[in-house]
Structure formats: C-alpha cells, structure tokens
Amino acid sequence: MARTTQVMSFSLPPEIAKELEAMAKKRGMTRSQLLREMIKVFRTYVEEAEFEELQRYGEKRARELNLYSEEDIERLIYEARST
C-alpha cells in the first residue's frame, strides 16, 4: 500500500520548537497535526489577502472608468457590445 504522507525534515530555532511542542500538547495534537492545521490557516490568510488585493484593484479601475452603480456597468457592457 502506498504511503499517504511525505516525511519532511526542517529546522526551527529552539524557542519556536518549544512553542510548537507546547501548542500541540495544549490542543491534544501531534506536531504534524498542528503544522497541517497551521498550513490550512495560512493558506486561507493568503487567499483572503489576494482577494482583498483584487478588490482594491477592481475599485480603483471602477473609479477610473467612472463606474459607480450597476447601471454604469450595464451601460459599459452595452457600449462594448455596440462597437
């Protein structure tokens, strides 16, 4: 049967290693479980940051194109179809 995990080795400063161990113990998790959960949380954080950046870009472009309402967007789409 094929292994469903990959063993990895990495280094941590002693104080972070102790903190990781304490956090895992406090939550009744293994270090691996805690690290997997941390990666999930970090992935969500990165995705939210990327989404917020995209929203800021969209807001900036909307202001540049004088789009302030759904009607403005519909007008722009209609104008694009007409050309």
Contacts in CASP RR format, 6 or more apart in sequence:
PFRMAT RR
TARGET T0000
AUTHOR 0000-0000-0000
METHOD contacts of the structure
MODEL  1
MARTTQVMSFSLPPEIAKELEAMAKKRGMTRSQLLREMIKVFRTYVEEAE
FEELQRYGEKRARELNLYSEEDIERLIYEARST
12 20 0 8 1.000
20 31 0 8 1.000
20 34 0 8 1.000
20 35 0 8 1.000
21 31 0 8 1.000
23 34 0 8 1.000
24 30 0 8 1.000
24 31 0 8 1.000
24 33 0 8 1.000
24 34 0 8 1.000
27 34 0 8 1.000
29 37 0 8 1.000
62 68 0 8 1.000
65 76 0 8 1.000
66 72 0 8 1.000
67 73 0 8 1.000
67 76 0 8 1.000
END
